[in-house]
Amino acid sequence: NCGNGKPWDRSYDDLVSFVKEFGHARIPLKFPPNPSLGMWVSTQRQSYKKYLKGDTSSNMTENRIQLLNKVDFEWVLQGNLEFSF
């Protein structure tokens, strides 16, 4: 837990908890237990695409990429994302 209260870090902590519980980082856009987490994950993918293009409006950083890679974050979703509880 980062503990510094920054929104990105809080969302990352939620992602880590999700991975620990479900064994993967494939969070659907609509995830009823934590709707903002699905939106956040989608935003990370968009920021990453901008980052790769050199778009300065991206808030993605090397550090964030490394953190997301640690939990096997899928930068590009393959196929349809189905989630069941």
C-alpha positions as CSV (number, residue, x, y, z in Angstrom):
1,N,0.0,0.0,0.0
2,C,1.5,3.3,-1.1
3,G,-0.3,5.2,1.6
4,N,0.3,8.7,0.3
5,G,-3.4,9.1,-0.8
6,K,-2.8,10.0,-4.4
7,P,-5.7,8.9,-6.6
8,W,-3.4,7.0,-9.0
9,D,-1.8,5.1,-6.1
10,R,-5.2,4.3,-4.5
11,S,-6.4,2.9,-7.8
12,Y,-3.2,0.9,-8.3
13,D,-3.7,-0.6,-4.8
14,D,-7.2,-1.6,-5.8
15,L,-5.8,-3.2,-8.9
16,V,-3.3,-5.2,-6.8
17,S,-6.0,-6.3,-4.5
18,F,-8.1,-7.4,-7.5
19,V,-5.2,-9.4,-8.9
20,K,-4.6,-11.1,-5.5
21,E,-8.3,-12.1,-5.3
22,F,-8.9,-13.2,-8.9
23,G,-5.4,-14.1,-10.2
24,H,-5.5,-11.8,-13.2
25,A,-5.6,-8.1,-14.1
26,R,-8.4,-8.3,-16.7
27,I,-10.9,-5.9,-15.1
28,P,-14.0,-5.3,-17.2
29,L,-15.0,-1.7,-17.8
30,K,-18.2,-2.4,-15.9
31,F,-17.1,-4.1,-12.6
32,P,-20.0,-3.6,-10.2
33,P,-18.0,-4.0,-6.9
34,N,-15.7,-1.1,-7.9
35,P,-17.0,0.7,-11.0
36,S,-14.2,3.4,-10.9
37,L,-11.5,0.6,-11.1
38,G,-12.8,-0.5,-14.6
39,M,-12.8,3.1,-15.7
40,W,-9.3,3.7,-14.3
41,V,-7.9,0.6,-16.1
42,S,-9.4,1.8,-19.4
43,T,-7.8,5.2,-18.8
44,Q,-4.4,3.6,-18.2
45,R,-4.6,1.9,-21.6
46,Q,-5.5,5.1,-23.3
47,S,-2.6,7.0,-21.5
48,Y,-0.2,4.3,-22.5
49,K,-1.2,4.6,-26.2
50,K,-0.6,8.3,-26.0
51,Y,2.7,7.8,-24.2
52,L,3.9,5.5,-26.9
53,K,3.1,8.1,-29.5
54,G,5.0,10.8,-27.6
55,D,1.8,12.6,-26.7
56,T,2.7,15.0,-23.9
57,S,-0.9,15.0,-22.6
58,S,-0.4,11.4,-21.4
59,N,0.0,11.1,-17.6
60,M,1.7,7.7,-18.1
61,T,5.3,7.4,-16.7
62,E,8.0,4.8,-16.9
63,N,7.5,4.1,-13.2
64,R,3.7,3.5,-13.6
65,I,4.4,1.2,-16.6
66,Q,6.8,-0.8,-14.4
67,L,4.2,-1.0,-11.6
68,L,1.5,-2.1,-13.9
69,N,3.8,-4.7,-15.6
70,K,4.5,-6.1,-12.1
71,V,0.8,-7.3,-11.9
72,D,0.8,-8.6,-15.6
73,F,-1.4,-5.7,-16.7
74,E,-2.7,-6.2,-20.2
75,W,-2.0,-3.1,-22.2
76,V,-4.0,-4.4,-25.2
77,L,-7.0,-6.6,-24.4
78,Q,-7.1,-9.7,-26.5
79,G,-10.6,-10.8,-27.5
80,N,-13.8,-10.1,-25.6
81,L,-13.5,-9.4,-21.9
82,E,-16.0,-11.5,-20.0
83,F,-16.0,-11.6,-16.2
84,S,-18.0,-13.8,-13.9
85,F,-18.1,-13.9,-10.1
